C-alpha cells in the first residue's frame, strides 16, 4: 500500500513538472526609457518656446531666451513630462498662450525662490 501511494504521488509530480517545463509564449517590444521620454518632452517644450510669438511675449516680460533654455534644461524628468502634457491640453487659440506664459513664469519664480537661479530681483531665497 505504501509503495502504491508513493508511486501515485511520484506519477502526479512527474506529470505536474513535465507540464510546467513547456515553454510559455512570450512577446518582445521596444520600451521607451525615461531619458528618451524626458528628451522628447524637453524637445516639445523647446519647440513651443521657440515660436516667435511666445519668444516676443517672454522678452516683453523681461525674460531672456537663454534663461528660458537654461530653465528647461534644469527641469526634472517629471516636471518636463508634466509641462509637455499641459502644452498638449492647451487650446489652439490665444487663451492657452497666456496660460503657458504664466506656467513658465511660475516655474521661473519657484526656481528663484528655491535658490537655483536669480532671474527676478524681487525674490528672496528660501532657507
N, C-alpha and C positions, 0 to 999 in steps of 0.2 A: 504494500500500500504506500509505504514511504517512497519507494523508488518511482512508483507510478505518479505520485504527486510531484516529485522533483522533475520528472520527465515532462509532465504537462506544463509546469511553470517554465521550464527551460524552453519548451516549444513556443510558448506565448512570448517570452522575452526575445527569442530569435526572430519571430515574425515582427514584433514591435520595433526592434532595432534595424531590421532589414528595411522596413517601411520608411524609417527616417533617414536612411542612407541615400535615398533617391535625391537627385539634385532638384532644387526648387527653382522656379522661374525667376529671373532677375531682369531688371531694366536699368540701363545706364543713360545718363544725360548730363548736359552741362549745367553746372550750378554756379550762379553768379556769386563771386566773393564780395565781401563788404567793401573792399577797396575799389573794386570795379564799379559797384553801385554808387559809392560815395563820389568817385571821379565823374560819373555821369551826372549826378546831382549838381556838383560844382560847375560842370560844363553848362548845364541848363541855367543855373543862376547867373553865370558869367555872360551867357548869351542874352539873357533878359536885361542885365545891367549894361550891356554894350550897345543897346539900342540908343539912337540919337536923342529921342525924347526923354528917356529915363536919365541919360547922362546929363542932359540940359537941366532937368529938374534937380538932380543931385548937386550939380555945380551951383545952381541958384540957391540951394540950401546951404552952401558953403562946404560941401564935401568934395574932396579931390578924387579923381578916378583911381589914383594909386592907393589911396587909403581904402577905397571900396574893395579893390582887388586883394589887398592885404587882409582885410576883414573876412572876405570869403575864404581865403586860404586858411585863416585861423579857426574857421568853424569846425566843430567836431563832425564826425560822420552822421550822427543822429540829427544834429542841427541842420546840416546841409540837406539831408533827406526830407526833413520837415519843411524847410523853406521851399525846396523844389516842389513838394506836394502842394503847398499853398499857392505856388505860382500856377499850378495846373487848375486850381479851383477858382482862380480869378476870372471875372467876366471879361469879355472881349473889349468892352468899351473903356472909357476913361476912369470909371469908378475903381477899377482894380489897380490902376497905376498909383492912385493916391494911397491905397492900402499897402501896395508894395513899398512905396517910399516910406510910409510910416513904419512898416516892418523893418526895413533897413535902418531907419533912424533908431528904433528901439534896440536892435542888435548892436549898433554902434554905441549907443548910450550905455547899455549893460556892460559892454567890454571896457568902456571908460571907467565906469563905477567899480568894476572888479579889478582895475589897475593893469589890464593887459595893454591898453593903448591910451593915448592922450589926444583926442580929436577935439572935444568940446571944452572950452575954457571954464565953463560954469559947473563942471562936475568935480566932486571930491572922491578920492579913492576910499573904498570900504576897508576897514581894518580886519 
